[in-house]
Amino acid sequence: MGKIVIAGLENMATELGCSKKTLYKWIRQRQFPAFKMDGVWRAMPKDIEVWFDGMRQSADQTGPLAGAFQRN
């Protein structure tokens, strides 16, 4: 069985709760772990989880967004 991926900017943006424009900006700036295959942007859920944890830790350390990514 192949690895599970989230395919398409719209699907990824929906999962992350952001706009496609924001997600594409992150990809262009190499801030988001996505790759393009057969003309479609894709991301591995495990890579997204690691990325999201890093964003949360960064927010906790910088202050202005501290708490924005805390789990309840």
mmJSON file of the N, C-alpha and C atoms, coordinates in Angstrom:
{"data_MODEL":{"atom_site":{
"group_PDB":["ATOM","ATOM","ATOM","ATOM","ATOM","ATOM","ATOM","ATOM","ATOM","ATOM","ATOM","ATOM","ATOM","ATOM","ATOM","ATOM","ATOM","ATOM","ATOM","ATOM","ATOM","ATOM","ATOM","ATOM","ATOM","ATOM","ATOM","ATOM","ATOM","ATOM","ATOM","ATOM","ATOM","ATOM","ATOM","ATOM","ATOM","ATOM","ATOM","ATOM","ATOM","ATOM","ATOM","ATOM","ATOM","ATOM","ATOM","ATOM","ATOM","ATOM","ATOM","ATOM","ATOM","ATOM","ATOM","ATOM","ATOM","ATOM","ATOM","ATOM","ATOM","ATOM","ATOM","ATOM","ATOM","ATOM","ATOM","ATOM","ATOM","ATOM","ATOM","ATOM","ATOM","ATOM","ATOM","ATOM","ATOM","ATOM","ATOM","ATOM","ATOM","ATOM","ATOM","ATOM","ATOM","ATOM","ATOM","ATOM","ATOM","ATOM","ATOM","ATOM","ATOM","ATOM","ATOM","ATOM","ATOM","ATOM","ATOM","ATOM","ATOM","ATOM","ATOM","ATOM","ATOM","ATOM","ATOM","ATOM","ATOM","ATOM","ATOM","ATOM","ATOM","ATOM","ATOM","ATOM","ATOM","ATOM","ATOM","ATOM","ATOM","ATOM","ATOM","ATOM","ATOM","ATOM","ATOM","ATOM","ATOM","ATOM","ATOM","ATOM","ATOM","ATOM","ATOM","ATOM","ATOM","ATOM","ATOM","ATOM","ATOM","ATOM","ATOM","ATOM","ATOM","ATOM","ATOM","ATOM","ATOM","ATOM","ATOM","ATOM","ATOM","ATOM","ATOM","ATOM","ATOM","ATOM","ATOM","ATOM","ATOM","ATOM","ATOM","ATOM","ATOM","ATOM","ATOM","ATOM","ATOM","ATOM","ATOM","ATOM","ATOM","ATOM","ATOM","ATOM","ATOM","ATOM","ATOM","ATOM","ATOM","ATOM","ATOM","ATOM","ATOM","ATOM","ATOM","ATOM","ATOM","ATOM","ATOM","ATOM","ATOM","ATOM","ATOM","ATOM","ATOM","ATOM","ATOM","ATOM","ATOM","ATOM","ATOM","ATOM","ATOM","ATOM","ATOM","ATOM","ATOM","ATOM","ATOM","ATOM","ATOM","ATOM","ATOM","ATOM"],
"id":[1,2,3,4,5,6,7,8,9,10,11,12,13,14,15,16,17,18,19,20,21,22,23,24,25,26,27,28,29,30,31,32,33,34,35,36,37,38,39,40,41,42,43,44,45,46,47,48,49,50,51,52,53,54,55,56,57,58,59,60,61,62,63,64,65,66,67,68,69,70,71,72,73,74,75,76,77,78,79,80,81,82,83,84,85,86,87,88,89,90,91,92,93,94,95,96,97,98,99,100,101,102,103,104,105,106,107,108,109,110,111,112,113,114,115,116,117,118,119,120,121,122,123,124,125,126,127,128,129,130,131,132,133,134,135,136,137,138,139,140,141,142,143,144,145,146,147,148,149,150,151,152,153,154,155,156,157,158,159,160,161,162,163,164,165,166,167,168,169,170,171,172,173,174,175,176,177,178,179,180,181,182,183,184,185,186,187,188,189,190,191,192,193,194,195,196,197,198,199,200,201,202,203,204,205,206,207,208,209,210,211,212,213,214,215,216],
"type_symbol":["N","C","C","N","C","C","N","C","C","N","C","C","N","C","C","N","C","C","N","C","C","N","C","C","N","C","C","N","C","C","N","C","C","N","C","C","N","C","C","N","C","C","N","C","C","N","C","C","N","C","C","N","C","C","N","C","C","N","C","C","N","C","C","N","C","C","N","C","C","N","C","C","N","C","C","N","C","C","N","C","C","N","C","C","N","C","C","N","C","C","N","C","C","N","C","C","N","C","C","N","C","C","N","C","C","N","C","C","N","C","C","N","C","C","N","C","C","N","C","C","N","C","C","N","C","C","N","C","C","N","C","C","N","C","C","N","C","C","N","C","C","N","C","C","N","C","C","N","C","C","N","C","C","N","C","C","N","C","C","N","C","C","N","C","C","N","C","C","N","C","C","N","C","C","N","C","C","N","C","C","N","C","C","N","C","C","N","C","C","N","C","C","N","C","C","N","C","C","N","C","C","N","C","C","N","C","C","N","C","C","N","C","C","N","C","C"],
"label_atom_id":["N","CA","C","N","CA","C","N","CA","C","N","CA","C","N","CA","C","N","CA","C","N","CA","C","N","CA","C","N","CA","C","N","CA","C","N","CA","C","N","CA","C","N","CA","C","N","CA","C","N","CA","C","N","CA","C","N","CA","C","N","CA","C","N","CA","C","N","CA","C","N","CA","C","N","CA","C","N","CA","C","N","CA","C","N","CA","C","N","CA","C","N","CA","C","N","CA","C","N","CA","C","N","CA","C","N","CA","C","N","CA","C","N","CA","C","N","CA","C","N","CA","C","N","CA","C","N","CA","C","N","CA","C","N","CA","C","N","CA","C","N","CA","C","N","CA","C","N","CA","C","N","CA","C","N","CA","C","N","CA","C","N","CA","C","N","CA","C","N","CA","C","N","CA","C","N","CA","C","N","CA","C","N","CA","C","N","CA","C","N","CA","C","N","CA","C","N","CA","C","N","CA","C","N","CA","C","N","CA","C","N","CA","C","N","CA","C","N","CA","C","N","CA","C","N","CA","C","N","CA","C","N","CA","C","N","CA","C","N","CA","C","N","CA","C","N","CA","C","N","CA","C"],
"label_alt_id":[null,null,null,null,null,null,null,null,null,null,null,null,null,null,null,null,null,null,null,null,null,null,null,null,null,null,null,null,null,null,null,null,null,null,null,null,null,null,null,null,null,null,null,null,null,null,null,null,null,null,null,null,null,null,null,null,null,null,null,null,null,null,null,null,null,null,null,null,null,null,null,null,null,null,null,null,null,null,null,null,null,null,null,null,null,null,null,null,null,null,null,null,null,null,null,null,null,null,null,null,null,null,null,null,null,null,null,null,null,null,null,null,null,null,null,null,null,null,null,null,null,null,null,null,null,null,null,null,null,null,null,null,null,null,null,null,null,null,null,null,null,null,null,null,null,null,null,null,null,null,null,null,null,null,null,null,null,null,null,null,null,null,null,null,null,null,null,null,null,null,null,null,null,null,null,null,null,null,null,null,null,null,null,null,null,null,null,null,null,null,null,null,null,null,null,null,null,null,null,null,null,null,null,null,null,null,null,null,null,null,null,null,null,null,null,null],
"label_comp_id":["MET","MET","MET","GLY","GLY","GLY","LYS","LYS","LYS","ILE","ILE","ILE","VAL","VAL","VAL","ILE","ILE","ILE","ALA","ALA","ALA","GLY","GLY","GLY","LEU","LEU","LEU","GLU","GLU","GLU","ASN","ASN","ASN","MET","MET","MET","ALA","ALA","ALA","THR","THR","THR","GLU","GLU","GLU","LEU","LEU","LEU","GLY","GLY","GLY","CYS","CYS","CYS","SER","SER","SER","LYS","LYS","LYS","LYS","LYS","LYS","THR","THR","THR","LEU","LEU","LEU","TYR","TYR","TYR","LYS","LYS","LYS","TRP","TRP","TRP","ILE","ILE","ILE","ARG","ARG","ARG","GLN","GLN","GLN","ARG","ARG","ARG","GLN","GLN","GLN","PHE","PHE","PHE","PRO","PRO","PRO","ALA","ALA","ALA","PHE","PHE","PHE","LYS","LYS","LYS","MET","MET","MET","ASP","ASP","ASP","GLY","GLY","GLY","VAL","VAL","VAL","TRP","TRP","TRP","ARG","ARG","ARG","ALA","ALA","ALA","MET","MET","MET","PRO","PRO","PRO","LYS","LYS","LYS","ASP","ASP","ASP","ILE","ILE","ILE","GLU","GLU","GLU","VAL","VAL","VAL","TRP","TRP","TRP","PHE","PHE","PHE","ASP","ASP","ASP","GLY","GLY","GLY","MET","MET","MET","ARG","ARG","ARG","GLN","GLN","GLN","SER","SER","SER","ALA","ALA","ALA","ASP","ASP","ASP","GLN","GLN","GLN","THR","THR","THR","GLY","GLY","GLY","PRO","PRO","PRO","LEU","LEU","LEU","ALA","ALA","ALA","GLY","GLY","GLY","ALA","ALA","ALA","PHE","PHE","PHE","GLN","GLN","GLN","ARG","ARG","ARG","ASN","ASN","ASN"],
"label_asym_id":["A","A","A","A","A","A","A","A","A","A","A","A","A","A","A","A","A","A","A","A","A","A","A","A","A","A","A","A","A","A","A","A","A","A","A","A","A","A","A","A","A","A","A","A","A","A","A","A","A","A","A","A","A","A","A","A","A","A","A","A","A","A","A","A","A","A","A","A","A","A","A","A","A","A","A","A","A","A","A","A","A","A","A","A","A","A","A","A","A","A","A","A","A","A","A","A","A","A","A","A","A","A","A","A","A","A","A","A","A","A","A","A","A","A","A","A","A","A","A","A","A","A","A","A","A","A","A","A","A","A","A","A","A","A","A","A","A","A","A","A","A","A","A","A","A","A","A","A","A","A","A","A","A","A","A","A","A","A","A","A","A","A","A","A","A","A","A","A","A","A","A","A","A","A","A","A","A","A","A","A","A","A","A","A","A","A","A","A","A","A","A","A","A","A","A","A","A","A","A","A","A","A","A","A","A","A","A","A","A","A","A","A","A","A","A","A"],
"label_entity_id":["1","1","1","1","1","1","1","1","1","1","1","1","1","1","1","1","1","1","1","1","1","1","1","1","1","1","1","1","1","1","1","1","1","1","1","1","1","1","1","1","1","1","1","1","1","1","1","1","1","1","1","1","1","1","1","1","1","1","1","1","1","1","1","1","1","1","1","1","1","1","1","1","1","1","1","1","1","1","1","1","1","1","1","1","1","1","1","1","1","1","1","1","1","1","1","1","1","1","1","1","1","1","1","1","1","1","1","1","1","1","1","1","1","1","1","1","1","1","1","1","1","1","1","1","1","1","1","1","1","1","1","1","1","1","1","1","1","1","1","1","1","1","1","1","1","1","1","1","1","1","1","1","1","1","1","1","1","1","1","1","1","1","1","1","1","1","1","1","1","1","1","1","1","1","1","1","1","1","1","1","1","1","1","1","1","1","1","1","1","1","1","1","1","1","1","1","1","1","1","1","1","1","1","1","1","1","1","1","1","1","1","1","1","1","1","1"],
"label_seq_id":[1,1,1,2,2,2,3,3,3,4,4,4,5,5,5,6,6,6,7,7,7,8,8,8,9,9,9,10,10,10,11,11,11,12,12,12,13,13,13,14,14,14,15,15,15,16,16,16,17,17,17,18,18,18,19,19,19,20,20,20,21,21,21,22,22,22,23,23,23,24,24,24,25,25,25,26,26,26,27,27,27,28,28,28,29,29,29,30,30,30,31,31,31,32,32,32,33,33,33,34,34,34,35,35,35,36,36,36,37,37,37,38,38,38,39,39,39,40,40,40,41,41,41,42,42,42,43,43,43,44,44,44,45,45,45,46,46,46,47,47,47,48,48,48,49,49,49,50,50,50,51,51,51,52,52,52,53,53,53,54,54,54,55,55,55,56,56,56,57,57,57,58,58,58,59,59,59,60,60,60,61,61,61,62,62,62,63,63,63,64,64,64,65,65,65,66,66,66,67,67,67,68,68,68,69,69,69,70,70,70,71,71,71,72,72,72],
"pdbx_PDB_ins_code":[null,null,null,null,null,null,null,null,null,null,null,null,null,null,null,null,null,null,null,null,null,null,null,null,null,null,null,null,null,null,null,null,null,null,null,null,null,null,null,null,null,null,null,null,null,null,null,null,null,null,null,null,null,null,null,null,null,null,null,null,null,null,null,null,null,null,null,null,null,null,null,null,null,null,null,null,null,null,null,null,null,null,null,null,null,null,null,null,null,null,null,null,null,null,null,null,null,null,null,null,null,null,null,null,null,null,null,null,null,null,null,null,null,null,null,null,null,null,null,null,null,null,null,null,null,null,null,null,null,null,null,null,null,null,null,null,null,null,null,null,null,null,null,null,null,null,null,null,null,null,null,null,null,null,null,null,null,null,null,null,null,null,null,null,null,null,null,null,null,null,null,null,null,null,null,null,null,null,null,null,null,null,null,null,null,null,null,null,null,null,null,null,null,null,null,null,null,null,null,null,null,null,null,null,null,null,null,null,null,null,null,null,null,null,null,null],
"Cartn_x":[0.848,0.0,0.894,0.546,1.321,1.108,1.974,1.863,0.699,0.072,-1.057,-0.532,-1.139,-0.786,-2.056,-1.927,-3.013,-2.671,-3.559,-3.279,-4.151,-3.536,-4.253,-4.184,-3.914,-3.833,-5.119,-6.25,-7.531,-7.725,-7.415,-7.551,-6.604,-5.355,-4.387,-4.807,-5.249,-5.674,-6.86,-7.787,-8.944,-8.497,-7.593,-7.096,-6.372,-5.656,-4.884,-5.696,-6.844,-7.664,-7.095,-6.479,-5.929,-6.39,-6.078,-6.457,-5.447,-5.86,-4.943,-3.798,-4.1,-3.085,-1.996,-2.397,-1.439,-0.604,-1.252,-0.541,0.472,0.084,1.004,2.19,1.943,3.032,4.022,3.52,4.4,5.217,4.57,5.271,6.368,6.04,7.023,8.224,7.965,9.027,9.734,9.347,9.904,9.694,8.56,8.225,7.24,6.752,5.76,6.215,6.127,6.644,5.727,5.732,4.903,5.79,5.316,6.03,5.016,5.477,4.592,4.893,3.837,3.965,2.807,3.137,2.123,1.271,1.895,1.202,0.301,0.351,-0.517,0.36,0.098,0.808,0.331,1.286,0.976,1.785,1.288,2.002,1.686,2.672,2.499,1.946,0.891,0.322,1.352,2.274,3.293,4.189,4.561,5.384,4.633,3.331,2.516,2.464,2.327,2.277,3.581,4.722,6.023,6.137,5.718,5.743,4.871,3.664,2.729,3.281,3.896,4.502,5.615,6.414,7.47,6.903,5.812,5.164,4.653,4.076,3.54,4.663,5.772,6.903,7.497,7.587,8.108,7.201,5.905,4.95,5.052,5.247,5.383,6.617,7.663,8.917,8.931,8.206,8.274,7.334,6.281,5.421,4.125,4.12,2.87,1.8,2.236,1.267,1.268,1.967,2.043,0.643,0.433,-0.874,-1.782,-1.481,-2.352,-2.391,-1.33,-1.266,-1.299,-1.727,-1.768,-2.928,-2.659,-3.711,-4.49,-5.777,-6.63,-6.701],
"Cartn_y":[-1.179,0.0,1.243,2.237,3.463,4.369,5.346,6.314,7.26,7.712,8.629,10.048,10.786,12.182,13.012,14.286,15.232,15.917,15.804,16.338,17.548,18.558,19.751,20.867,22.069,23.232,23.438,23.272,23.511,22.553,21.282,20.301,20.599,20.949,21.267,22.52,23.543,24.794,24.545,23.72,23.385,22.687,21.73,21.007,21.935,22.938,23.849,25.04,25.289,26.428,27.751,27.739,28.967,29.07,30.175,30.338,29.642,29.352,28.769,29.731,31.023,32.042,32.015,31.933,31.872,30.599,29.484,28.213,28.25,28.777,28.843,29.75,30.832,31.728,30.966,30.177,29.385,28.391,27.767,26.804,27.503,28.647,29.398,29.811,30.175,30.612,29.422,28.234,26.989,26.887,27.396,27.325,26.202,25.533,24.479,23.234,22.052,20.815,20.209,20.783,20.261,20.003,19.164,18.874,18.751,18.992,18.929,17.659,16.891,15.663,15.592,15.388,15.339,16.598,17.753,19.03,19.344,18.508,18.702,18.818,19.853,20.0,18.936,18.336,17.263,17.452,16.902,16.945,15.689,15.253,14.082,14.544,13.914,14.32,14.361,13.419,13.395,14.629,15.019,16.216,17.474,17.513,18.667,18.751,17.596,17.568,18.104,17.685,18.167,19.673,20.125,21.556,22.349,21.854,22.542,22.622,21.537,21.554,22.593,22.702,23.712,25.119,25.337,26.647,26.993,26.017,26.24,26.572,25.833,26.094,27.469,27.833,29.147,30.249,30.052,31.04,31.164,30.053,30.068,30.85,30.806,31.466,32.945,33.342,34.717,35.655,35.16,36.008,36.458,37.266,37.826,36.783,35.639,34.595,33.504,33.733,32.731,32.311,31.03,30.506,30.248,30.796,30.618,29.175,28.412,27.035,26.027,26.468,25.561,24.571,23.362,22.336,22.434,22.207,22.248,20.895],
"Cartn_z":[0.0,0.0,0.0,-0.804,-0.902,0.292,0.374,1.461,1.202,2.26,2.166,1.984,1.043,0.829,0.742,1.04,0.809,-0.497,-1.475,-2.799,-3.094,-3.696,-4.122,-3.101,-3.599,-2.712,-1.929,-2.595,-1.92,-0.747,-0.951,0.129,1.282,0.941,1.992,2.759,2.037,2.684,3.614,3.177,4.007,5.294,5.168,6.34,7.316,6.773,7.616,8.11,7.484,7.868,7.388,6.208,5.628,4.176,3.536,2.139,1.224,0.01,-0.972,-1.255,-1.276,-1.543,-0.467,0.794,1.895,1.809,1.56,1.459,0.322,-0.831,-1.966,-1.65,-0.907,-0.495,0.371,1.333,2.185,1.354,0.38,-0.475,-1.273,-1.878,-2.672,-1.824,-0.585,0.315,0.988,0.583,1.138,2.646,3.111,4.53,4.827,3.796,3.988,3.233,3.855,3.256,2.198,1.013,-0.075,-1.289,-2.173,-3.407,-4.541,-5.742,-6.897,-7.685,-7.962,-8.728,-9.717,-10.966,-12.025,-12.05,-11.755,-11.817,-10.634,-9.585,-8.418,-7.168,-6.361,-5.094,-4.123,-3.412,-2.468,-1.195,-0.107,1.167,1.96,2.702,3.556,4.906,5.407,6.699,7.829,7.872,8.931,8.82,7.586,7.392,7.825,7.551,7.963,9.491,10.14,11.603,12.202,11.655,12.127,11.893,10.713,10.38,11.356,11.608,12.491,13.914,14.391,15.73,15.8,14.736,14.686,14.709,13.996,13.988,15.384,16.059,17.398,18.376,18.297,19.186,18.921,17.659,17.286,17.841,17.735,18.238,19.754,20.425,21.88,22.314,21.511,21.861,21.491,20.441,19.969,20.693,21.272,22.075,21.446,20.369,19.871,19.546,19.061,18.75,19.809,20.889,21.941,22.355,22.375,22.752,21.573,20.425,19.256,18.806,19.078,18.625,19.763,20.936,22.066,21.905,22.316,22.31,23.603,23.513,24.712,25.356],
"occupancy":[1.0,1.0,1.0,1.0,1.0,1.0,1.0,1.0,1.0,1.0,1.0,1.0,1.0,1.0,1.0,1.0,1.0,1.0,1.0,1.0,1.0,1.0,1.0,1.0,1.0,1.0,1.0,1.0,1.0,1.0,1.0,1.0,1.0,1.0,1.0,1.0,1.0,1.0,1.0,1.0,1.0,1.0,1.0,1.0,1.0,1.0,1.0,1.0,1.0,1.0,1.0,1.0,1.0,1.0,1.0,1.0,1.0,1.0,1.0,1.0,1.0,1.0,1.0,1.0,1.0,1.0,1.0,1.0,1.0,1.0,1.0,1.0,1.0,1.0,1.0,1.0,1.0,1.0,1.0,1.0,1.0,1.0,1.0,1.0,1.0,1.0,1.0,1.0,1.0,1.0,1.0,1.0,1.0,1.0,1.0,1.0,1.0,1.0,1.0,1.0,1.0,1.0,1.0,1.0,1.0,1.0,1.0,1.0,1.0,1.0,1.0,1.0,1.0,1.0,1.0,1.0,1.0,1.0,1.0,1.0,1.0,1.0,1.0,1.0,1.0,1.0,1.0,1.0,1.0,1.0,1.0,1.0,1.0,1.0,1.0,1.0,1.0,1.0,1.0,1.0,1.0,1.0,1.0,1.0,1.0,1.0,1.0,1.0,1.0,1.0,1.0,1.0,1.0,1.0,1.0,1.0,1.0,1.0,1.0,1.0,1.0,1.0,1.0,1.0,1.0,1.0,1.0,1.0,1.0,1.0,1.0,1.0,1.0,1.0,1.0,1.0,1.0,1.0,1.0,1.0,1.0,1.0,1.0,1.0,1.0,1.0,1.0,1.0,1.0,1.0,1.0,1.0,1.0,1.0,1.0,1.0,1.0,1.0,1.0,1.0,1.0,1.0,1.0,1.0,1.0,1.0,1.0,1.0,1.0,1.0,1.0,1.0,1.0,1.0,1.0,1.0],
"B_iso_or_equiv":[0.0,0.0,0.0,0.0,0.0,0.0,0.0,0.0,0.0,0.0,0.0,0.0,0.0,0.0,0.0,0.0,0.0,0.0,0.0,0.0,0.0,0.0,0.0,0.0,0.0,0.0,0.0,0.0,0.0,0.0,0.0,0.0,0.0,0.0,0.0,0.0,0.0,0.0,0.0,0.0,0.0,0.0,0.0,0.0,0.0,0.0,0.0,0.0,0.0,0.0,0.0,0.0,0.0,0.0,0.0,0.0,0.0,0.0,0.0,0.0,0.0,0.0,0.0,0.0,0.0,0.0,0.0,0.0,0.0,0.0,0.0,0.0,0.0,0.0,0.0,0.0,0.0,0.0,0.0,0.0,0.0,0.0,0.0,0.0,0.0,0.0,0.0,0.0,0.0,0.0,0.0,0.0,0.0,0.0,0.0,0.0,0.0,0.0,0.0,0.0,0.0,0.0,0.0,0.0,0.0,0.0,0.0,0.0,0.0,0.0,0.0,0.0,0.0,0.0,0.0,0.0,0.0,0.0,0.0,0.0,0.0,0.0,0.0,0.0,0.0,0.0,0.0,0.0,0.0,0.0,0.0,0.0,0.0,0.0,0.0,0.0,0.0,0.0,0.0,0.0,0.0,0.0,0.0,0.0,0.0,0.0,0.0,0.0,0.0,0.0,0.0,0.0,0.0,0.0,0.0,0.0,0.0,0.0,0.0,0.0,0.0,0.0,0.0,0.0,0.0,0.0,0.0,0.0,0.0,0.0,0.0,0.0,0.0,0.0,0.0,0.0,0.0,0.0,0.0,0.0,0.0,0.0,0.0,0.0,0.0,0.0,0.0,0.0,0.0,0.0,0.0,0.0,0.0,0.0,0.0,0.0,0.0,0.0,0.0,0.0,0.0,0.0,0.0,0.0,0.0,0.0,0.0,0.0,0.0,0.0,0.0,0.0,0.0,0.0,0.0,0.0],
"pdbx_formal_charge":[null,null,null,null,null,null,null,null,null,null,null,null,null,null,null,null,null,null,null,null,null,null,null,null,null,null,null,null,null,null,null,null,null,null,null,null,null,null,null,null,null,null,null,null,null,null,null,null,null,null,null,null,null,null,null,null,null,null,null,null,null,null,null,null,null,null,null,null,null,null,null,null,null,null,null,null,null,null,null,null,null,null,null,null,null,null,null,null,null,null,null,null,null,null,null,null,null,null,null,null,null,null,null,null,null,null,null,null,null,null,null,null,null,null,null,null,null,null,null,null,null,null,null,null,null,null,null,null,null,null,null,null,null,null,null,null,null,null,null,null,null,null,null,null,null,null,null,null,null,null,null,null,null,null,null,null,null,null,null,null,null,null,null,null,null,null,null,null,null,null,null,null,null,null,null,null,null,null,null,null,null,null,null,null,null,null,null,null,null,null,null,null,null,null,null,null,null,null,null,null,null,null,null,null,null,null,null,null,null,null,null,null,null,null,null,null],
"auth_seq_id":[1,1,1,2,2,2,3,3,3,4,4,4,5,5,5,6,6,6,7,7,7,8,8,8,9,9,9,10,10,10,11,11,11,12,12,12,13,13,13,14,14,14,15,15,15,16,16,16,17,17,17,18,18,18,19,19,19,20,20,20,21,21,21,22,22,22,23,23,23,24,24,24,25,25,25,26,26,26,27,27,27,28,28,28,29,29,29,30,30,30,31,31,31,32,32,32,33,33,33,34,34,34,35,35,35,36,36,36,37,37,37,38,38,38,39,39,39,40,40,40,41,41,41,42,42,42,43,43,43,44,44,44,45,45,45,46,46,46,47,47,47,48,48,48,49,49,49,50,50,50,51,51,51,52,52,52,53,53,53,54,54,54,55,55,55,56,56,56,57,57,57,58,58,58,59,59,59,60,60,60,61,61,61,62,62,62,63,63,63,64,64,64,65,65,65,66,66,66,67,67,67,68,68,68,69,69,69,70,70,70,71,71,71,72,72,72],
"auth_comp_id":["MET","MET","MET","GLY","GLY","GLY","LYS","LYS","LYS","ILE","ILE","ILE","VAL","VAL","VAL","ILE","ILE","ILE","ALA","ALA","ALA","GLY","GLY","GLY","LEU","LEU","LEU","GLU","GLU","GLU","ASN","ASN","ASN","MET","MET","MET","ALA","ALA","ALA","THR","THR","THR","GLU","GLU","GLU","LEU","LEU","LEU","GLY","GLY","GLY","CYS","CYS","CYS","SER","SER","SER","LYS","LYS","LYS","LYS","LYS","LYS","THR","THR","THR","LEU","LEU","LEU","TYR","TYR","TYR","LYS","LYS","LYS","TRP","TRP","TRP","ILE","ILE","ILE","ARG","ARG","ARG","GLN","GLN","GLN","ARG","ARG","ARG","GLN","GLN","GLN","PHE","PHE","PHE","PRO","PRO","PRO","ALA","ALA","ALA","PHE","PHE","PHE","LYS","LYS","LYS","MET","MET","MET","ASP","ASP","ASP","GLY","GLY","GLY","VAL","VAL","VAL","TRP","TRP","TRP","ARG","ARG","ARG","ALA","ALA","ALA","MET","MET","MET","PRO","PRO","PRO","LYS","LYS","LYS","ASP","ASP","ASP","ILE","ILE","ILE","GLU","GLU","GLU","VAL","VAL","VAL","TRP","TRP","TRP","PHE","PHE","PHE","ASP","ASP","ASP","GLY","GLY","GLY","MET","MET","MET","ARG","ARG","ARG","GLN","GLN","GLN","SER","SER","SER","ALA","ALA","ALA","ASP","ASP","ASP","GLN","GLN","GLN","THR","THR","THR","GLY","GLY","GLY","PRO","PRO","PRO","LEU","LEU","LEU","ALA","ALA","ALA","GLY","GLY","GLY","ALA","ALA","ALA","PHE","PHE","PHE","GLN","GLN","GLN","ARG","ARG","ARG","ASN","ASN","ASN"],
"auth_asym_id":["A","A","A","A","A","A","A","A","A","A","A","A","A","A","A","A","A","A","A","A","A","A","A","A","A","A","A","A","A","A","A","A","A","A","A","A","A","A","A","A","A","A","A","A","A","A","A","A","A","A","A","A","A","A","A","A","A","A","A","A","A","A","A","A","A","A","A","A","A","A","A","A","A","A","A","A","A","A","A","A","A","A","A","A","A","A","A","A","A","A","A","A","A","A","A","A","A","A","A","A","A","A","A","A","A","A","A","A","A","A","A","A","A","A","A","A","A","A","A","A","A","A","A","A","A","A","A","A","A","A","A","A","A","A","A","A","A","A","A","A","A","A","A","A","A","A","A","A","A","A","A","A","A","A","A","A","A","A","A","A","A","A","A","A","A","A","A","A","A","A","A","A","A","A","A","A","A","A","A","A","A","A","A","A","A","A","A","A","A","A","A","A","A","A","A","A","A","A","A","A","A","A","A","A","A","A","A","A","A","A","A","A","A","A","A","A"],
"auth_atom_id":["N","CA","C","N","CA","C","N","CA","C","N","CA","C","N","CA","C","N","CA","C","N","CA","C","N","CA","C","N","CA","C","N","CA","C","N","CA","C","N","CA","C","N","CA","C","N","CA","C","N","CA","C","N","CA","C","N","CA","C","N","CA","C","N","CA","C","N","CA","C","N","CA","C","N","CA","C","N","CA","C","N","CA","C","N","CA","C","N","CA","C","N","CA","C","N","CA","C","N","CA","C","N","CA","C","N","CA","C","N","CA","C","N","CA","C","N","CA","C","N","CA","C","N","CA","C","N","CA","C","N","CA","C","N","CA","C","N","CA","C","N","CA","C","N","CA","C","N","CA","C","N","CA","C","N","CA","C","N","CA","C","N","CA","C","N","CA","C","N","CA","C","N","CA","C","N","CA","C","N","CA","C","N","CA","C","N","CA","C","N","CA","C","N","CA","C","N","CA","C","N","CA","C","N","CA","C","N","CA","C","N","CA","C","N","CA","C","N","CA","C","N","CA","C","N","CA","C","N","CA","C","N","CA","C","N","CA","C","N","CA","C","N","CA","C","N","CA","C","N","CA","C"],
"pdbx_PDB_model_num":[1,1,1,1,1,1,1,1,1,1,1,1,1,1,1,1,1,1,1,1,1,1,1,1,1,1,1,1,1,1,1,1,1,1,1,1,1,1,1,1,1,1,1,1,1,1,1,1,1,1,1,1,1,1,1,1,1,1,1,1,1,1,1,1,1,1,1,1,1,1,1,1,1,1,1,1,1,1,1,1,1,1,1,1,1,1,1,1,1,1,1,1,1,1,1,1,1,1,1,1,1,1,1,1,1,1,1,1,1,1,1,1,1,1,1,1,1,1,1,1,1,1,1,1,1,1,1,1,1,1,1,1,1,1,1,1,1,1,1,1,1,1,1,1,1,1,1,1,1,1,1,1,1,1,1,1,1,1,1,1,1,1,1,1,1,1,1,1,1,1,1,1,1,1,1,1,1,1,1,1,1,1,1,1,1,1,1,1,1,1,1,1,1,1,1,1,1,1,1,1,1,1,1,1,1,1,1,1,1,1,1,1,1,1,1,1]
}}}
